[in-house]
Amino acid sequence: MIVRNFHDLKNTDRSVSDKHWNSVRMLLADDGMGFSFHITTIGGGTEHMFHYKHHFESVYCISGRGSIEDLATGEVHPISPGVMYALDKHDKHVLRCEETLVLACCFNPPVTGREVHREDGSYAPAEETA
């Protein structure tokens, strides 16, 4: 059994940040669960283009408000507490944060914790970060 406290992890190497977001990686690849689980906080008034070419991601909004735009279709979906979205087709998208978003995120394959977003908004394939 794995038991971790978000507050205990906030000041460890499992907390990854840049100037607009912070991601506390509560489960990583080396935990052997087959997925990773993160609590991610993204600052309000920001916009981010992501394209997880090598990962599937599901996201549940805990708090905040924003929208996600599917760049293949142009569809825009509002995000608010209780909304979940899943990038089941490696969907290239723009995440717009009107208010600070707190999100629970799962990645498959799991991330290792060393990933950084590349210029195209993706993470490297799992075998490159292992």
Summary of the structure (lengths in Angstrom):
residues: 130
radius of gyration: 14.0
end to end distance: 23.2
largest distance: 42.3
contacts: 367
relative contact order: 0.25
helix: 8%
strand: 43%
